[in-house]
Amino acid sequence: MNKGTITEIVEFNIMPGISDEEFIEIVNSLEEGFHKKQKGFIDTELVKGKDRQWIMIQHWESRDSVKESSRLLMREEITNDFRDMIDPKSVRMLILDKIKTWNK
């Protein structure tokens, strides 16, 4: 089993009528109040596509950490605002093993 970093990529659309600023504020609260407290969490990058498309790229120490965090994300009250802003039909997720990194 690979013991390297796990990359989780979650692509989704936010609900209509939510500004970028509102969404970024909610994601900041999610990261500070939820993800940073999860076992195995390393970091999150938030990127924006066209229109209402967003992608969160997260790094974790293990697949078990990803699985447990995902389970808790669906239950914890602190994640409600974030979940309410996401179009659930648009969510696509990849969980990938890091093979190699090249740096400048």
C-alpha positions, -999 to +999 in steps of 0.1 A: +000+000+000+012+035-009+022+055+022+026+087+003+005+118+002-031+114-009-046+141-032-084+146-031-099+167-059-135+178-055-151+196-084-186+212-079-208+242-088-221+266-062-258+274-061-270+304-081-270+337-064-239+332-043-211+356-048-175+345-050-167+366-019-195+349+001-183+315-010-147+322-002-157+334+032-176+301+039-147+280+026-123+299+049-146+291+079-147+254+067-110+252+065-103+270+099-131+253+118-132+218+103-105+207+079-075+220+099-088+200+129-090+167+109-064+139+115-041+136+085-050+169+069-021+187+051-035+216+030-063+228+007-061+248-025-093+265-038-095+273-075-123+287-096-134+277-131-160+293-153-193+306-139-202+287-107-175+260-110-150+255-082-124+229-074-109+221-040-076+203-041-066+188-007-037+168+005-039+141+032-016+118+050-038+087+042-069+074+024-083+067+059-080+104+067-099+113+036-126+088+042-131+099+079-131+136+070-157+130+042-179+111+066-177+139+092-182+166+066-217+152+060-226+152+097-209+181+115-230+213+121-200+235+113-201+223+077-238+231+071-232+265+054-206+250+030-229+221+021-259+244+016-239+264-010-230+234-031-252+219-059-251+183-048-258+170-084-226+187-096-201+171-072-173+150-087-145+136-066-112+119-072-089+104-046-054+099-060-020+086-047+010+109-052+037+091-072+063+118-077+068+155-073+090+178-094+100+212-080+116+242-096 
